[in-house]
Amino acid sequence: MVVSFRRRGEPRAGDAQRIPSLVDDNEQPPALTQPEVDEAVVVPREIGAARVAPTVIRYARRMQQPRRLSRRVAYSGIFLRVNVDRVALPNGREVDLEFIEHPGASAVVPLHADHTVTLVRQYRYATGGSILEVPAGKLDAGESPEGCARREVEEEVGLRAGALHPLGSIWTTPGFTNERIWLFAATGLTAGRQELQHDEVLDVLRLPLAEALALIERGELPDGKSLAALVRTEQELRAGRLQA
């Protein structure tokens, strides 16, 4: 593999005729330190009698620190706020961005010893009907993601978590909101007290984890946070880092 640098717009003539080296084709090109370099042309060695066309890898130029220049609150609701921010982007351009502030949330997979999971089928106005989900809810003021997970699993499905296993977190829609959901698997489950909020309309059901994953594969469980939490639960079980 041969790596050559060039500025954007410069001709590529001769790149394909460079002498191939004996370096592994999977080797990564060196990092670019010159701020004026935009592209690297990677020419792989010949494979048998075949010659592979050179590959152009584009690199971001050296960027500046992004800054918020101003903010206008367009709407402030019960727990969401919609802002219009004037932002200086890393490339130096200034734009207006609509940005929804969210307090964050937790989602939890209640995992029983027999590898079944407890889910909810909840009415969601935004989707036009009921969808299958893991228990979840937003963080109250000053509440930790772990505390929220314990509270939500008991309030929604009437189970107390003996232990919580972190599964990471996700940004739900980073194009316009800072909503972040922390994912957990709950084990050591015991009976608690279900206390639904006045706006929660749901049914509780229990099914094998394998069946929940099959629903995901068939497109019958399209809720993003639930999909991520269930798949991560299965990964942790398979890796031996989680015990039901």
MOGI-V619025 format. One record per residue. N is the residue number from 1. RES is the residue in three letters. SS is DSSP state (H for helix, E for strand, - for the rest). PSI is psi in radians with two decimals (* if undefined). OMEGA is omega as a letter, one per 40 degrees, with the letter a starting at -180 (999 if undefined). Layout:
n-><N & N>
res-><RES & RES>
ss-><SS & SS>
psi-><PSI & PSI>
omega-><OMEGA & OMEGA>
//
This chain:
n-><1 & 2 & 3 & 4 & 5 & 6 & 7 & 8 & 9 & 10 & 11 & 12 & 13 & 14 & 15 & 16 & 17 & 18 & 19 & 20 & 21 & 22 & 23 & 24 & 25 & 26 & 27 & 28 & 29 & 30 & 31 & 32 & 33 & 34 & 35 & 36 & 37 & 38 & 39 & 40 & 41 & 42 & 43 & 44 & 45 & 46 & 47 & 48 & 49 & 50 & 51 & 52 & 53 & 54 & 55 & 56 & 57 & 58 & 59 & 60 & 61 & 62 & 63 & 64 & 65 & 66 & 67 & 68 & 69 & 70 & 71 & 72 & 73 & 74 & 75 & 76 & 77 & 78 & 79 & 80 & 81 & 82 & 83 & 84 & 85 & 86 & 87 & 88 & 89 & 90 & 91 & 92 & 93 & 94 & 95 & 96 & 97 & 98 & 99 & 100 & 101 & 102 & 103 & 104 & 105 & 106 & 107 & 108 & 109 & 110 & 111 & 112 & 113 & 114 & 115 & 116 & 117 & 118 & 119 & 120 & 121 & 122 & 123 & 124 & 125 & 126 & 127 & 128 & 129 & 130 & 131 & 132 & 133 & 134 & 135 & 136 & 137 & 138 & 139 & 140 & 141 & 142 & 143 & 144 & 145 & 146 & 147 & 148 & 149 & 150 & 151 & 152 & 153 & 154 & 155 & 156 & 157 & 158 & 159 & 160 & 161 & 162 & 163 & 164 & 165 & 166 & 167 & 168 & 169 & 170 & 171 & 172 & 173 & 174 & 175 & 176 & 177 & 178 & 179 & 180 & 181 & 182 & 183 & 184 & 185 & 186 & 187 & 188 & 189 & 190 & 191 & 192 & 193 & 194 & 195 & 196 & 197 & 198 & 199 & 200 & 201 & 202 & 203 & 204 & 205 & 206 & 207 & 208 & 209 & 210 & 211 & 212 & 213 & 214 & 215 & 216 & 217 & 218 & 219 & 220 & 221 & 222 & 223 & 224 & 225 & 226 & 227 & 228 & 229 & 230 & 231 & 232 & 233 & 234 & 235 & 236 & 237 & 238 & 239 & 240 & 241 & 242 & 243 & 244>
res-><MET & VAL & VAL & SER & PHE & ARG & ARG & ARG & GLY & GLU & PRO & ARG & ALA & GLY & ASP & ALA & GLN & ARG & ILE & PRO & SER & LEU & VAL & ASP & ASP & ASN & GLU & GLN & PRO & PRO & ALA & LEU & THR & GLN & PRO & GLU & VAL & ASP & GLU & ALA & VAL & VAL & VAL & PRO & ARG & GLU & ILE & GLY & ALA & ALA & ARG & VAL & ALA & PRO & THR & VAL & ILE & ARG & TYR & ALA & ARG & ARG & MET & GLN & GLN & PRO & ARG & ARG & LEU & SER & ARG & ARG & VAL & ALA & TYR & SER & GLY & ILE & PHE & LEU & ARG & VAL & ASN & VAL & ASP & ARG & VAL & ALA & LEU & PRO & ASN & GLY & ARG & GLU & VAL & ASP & LEU & GLU & PHE & ILE & GLU & HIS & PRO & GLY & ALA & SER & ALA & VAL & VAL & PRO & LEU & HIS & ALA & ASP & HIS & THR & VAL & THR & LEU & VAL & ARG & GLN & TYR & ARG & TYR & ALA & THR & GLY & GLY & SER & ILE & LEU & GLU & VAL & PRO & ALA & GLY & LYS & LEU & ASP & ALA & GLY & GLU & SER & PRO & GLU & GLY & CYS & ALA & ARG & ARG & GLU & VAL & GLU & GLU & GLU & VAL & GLY & LEU & ARG & ALA & GLY & ALA & LEU & HIS & PRO & LEU & GLY & SER & ILE & TRP & THR & THR & PRO & GLY & PHE & THR & ASN & GLU & ARG & ILE & TRP & LEU & PHE & ALA & ALA & THR & GLY & LEU & THR & ALA & GLY & ARG & GLN & GLU & LEU & GLN & HIS & ASP & GLU & VAL & LEU & ASP & VAL & LEU & ARG & LEU & PRO & LEU & ALA & GLU & ALA & LEU & ALA & LEU & ILE & GLU & ARG & GLY & GLU & LEU & PRO & ASP & GLY & LYS & SER & LEU & ALA & ALA & LEU & VAL & ARG & THR & GLU & GLN & GLU & LEU & ARG & ALA & GLY & ARG & LEU & GLN & ALA>
ss-><- & E & E & E & E & E & - & - & - & - & - & - & - & - & H & H & H & - & - & - & - & - & - & - & - & - & - & - & - & - & - & - & - & - & - & - & - & - & E & E & E & E & E & - & - & - & E & - & - & E & - & - & - & - & E & E & E & E & - & - & - & - & - & - & - & - & E & E & E & E & E & E & E & E & E & E & - & - & - & - & E & E & E & E & E & E & E & E & - & - & - & - & - & E & E & E & E & E & E & E & E & - & - & - & E & E & E & E & E & E & E & - & - & - & - & E & E & E & E & E & E & E & E & E & H & H & H & - & E & E & E & E & E & - & E & E & E & E & - & - & - & - & - & - & H & H & H & H & H & H & H & H & H & H & H & H & H & - & E & E & - & - & E & E & E & E & E & E & E & E & E & - & - & - & - & - & E & - & - & E & E & E & E & E & E & E & E & - & - & E & E & - & - & - & - & - & - & - & - & - & - & E & E & E & E & E & E & E & H & H & H & H & H & H & H & H & H & - & - & - & - & - & - & H & H & H & H & H & H & H & H & H & H & H & H & H & H & H & H & - & - & - & - & ->
psi-><2.39 & 2.34 & 2.21 & 2.54 & 2.58 & 2.74 & 2.66 & 2.38 & -0.30 & 2.56 & 2.66 & 0.12 & 2.33 & -0.25 & -0.72 & -0.29 & 0.07 & 2.64 & 2.14 & 2.58 & 3.12 & 0.36 & 2.65 & 2.34 & -0.37 & -0.04 & 2.41 & 2.48 & 2.69 & 2.68 & 2.52 & 2.25 & -0.33 & 2.12 & -0.36 & -0.13 & 2.25 & -0.48 & 2.70 & 2.33 & 2.06 & 2.06 & 1.90 & 2.76 & 2.89 & 2.46 & 1.78 & -2.27 & -0.10 & 2.58 & 2.23 & 2.39 & 2.55 & 2.59 & 2.34 & 2.10 & 2.16 & 2.40 & 2.55 & 2.43 & 2.90 & 2.20 & 2.81 & 2.91 & 2.19 & 2.60 & 2.49 & 2.14 & -0.60 & 2.89 & 2.37 & 2.19 & 1.97 & -0.54 & 2.42 & 2.03 & -2.67 & -0.83 & -0.02 & 2.59 & 2.33 & 2.11 & 2.69 & 1.88 & 2.36 & 2.10 & 2.38 & 1.99 & 2.88 & -0.45 & 0.06 & -0.23 & 2.63 & 2.32 & 2.80 & 2.22 & 2.26 & 2.23 & 2.14 & 2.13 & 2.31 & 2.50 & -0.18 & 2.94 & 2.96 & 2.55 & 2.41 & 2.38 & 1.88 & 1.90 & 2.04 & 2.88 & -0.46 & 0.25 & 0.46 & 2.79 & 2.62 & 2.14 & 3.03 & 2.54 & 1.84 & 2.44 & 2.21 & 1.96 & -0.71 & -0.47 & -0.14 & 0.34 & -2.83 & 2.49 & 2.74 & 2.31 & 2.90 & 2.74 & 2.38 & 2.81 & 2.90 & 2.73 & 2.32 & 2.88 & 2.21 & 0.07 & 2.48 & 2.76 & -0.67 & -0.78 & -0.70 & -0.74 & -0.78 & -0.75 & -0.80 & -0.70 & -0.57 & -0.77 & -0.69 & -0.69 & 0.06 & 0.61 & 2.46 & 2.38 & 2.15 & -0.60 & 2.60 & 2.31 & 1.98 & 2.42 & 0.21 & -2.92 & 2.85 & 2.58 & 2.13 & -0.85 & 1.37 & -0.12 & -0.42 & 0.10 & 2.66 & 0.32 & 2.17 & 2.33 & 2.18 & 2.36 & 2.44 & 2.69 & 2.32 & 2.27 & 3.08 & 0.75 & 2.40 & 2.88 & 2.36 & -2.66 & 2.08 & 2.28 & 1.56 & 2.54 & 2.85 & -0.39 & 0.15 & 2.04 & 1.88 & 2.77 & 2.53 & 2.36 & 2.68 & 2.29 & 2.79 & 2.51 & -0.69 & -0.63 & -0.67 & -0.70 & -0.60 & -0.64 & -0.70 & -0.80 & -0.58 & 0.02 & 0.35 & 0.04 & 1.39 & 0.05 & 2.17 & -0.86 & -0.65 & -0.73 & -0.86 & -0.77 & -0.72 & -0.74 & -0.73 & -0.63 & -0.81 & -0.68 & -0.75 & -0.64 & -0.81 & -0.58 & -0.12 & 0.18 & -0.13 & 2.30 & 2.25 & *>
omega-><i & i & i & a & i & i & i & i & i & a & i & a & i & a & a & a & i & a & i & i & i & i & i & a & a & a & i & i & a & i & i & i & i & a & a & a & a & a & i & i & a & a & a & i & i & i & a & i & a & i & a & a & i & a & i & i & a & i & i & i & a & a & i & i & i & a & i & a & i & i & i & i & a & a & i & a & a & i & i & i & i & i & i & a & i & a & i & a & i & i & i & a & i & a & i & a & i & a & a & i & a & a & a & a & i & i & a & i & i & a & a & a & i & i & i & i & i & a & i & i & a & i & i & a & a & a & a & i & a & i & i & a & i & i & a & i & a & i & i & a & i & a & i & i & i & i & i & a & i & a & a & a & i & a & a & a & i & i & i & a & i & a & i & i & a & i & a & i & i & i & a & a & a & i & a & i & i & i & i & a & i & a & i & i & i & i & a & a & i & a & i & a & i & i & a & i & a & a & a & i & a & i & i & i & a & a & i & i & i & i & i & i & i & i & i & a & a & i & a & i & a & a & a & a & a & i & a & a & a & i & i & i & i & i & a & i & a & a & a & i & a & i & a & 999>
//
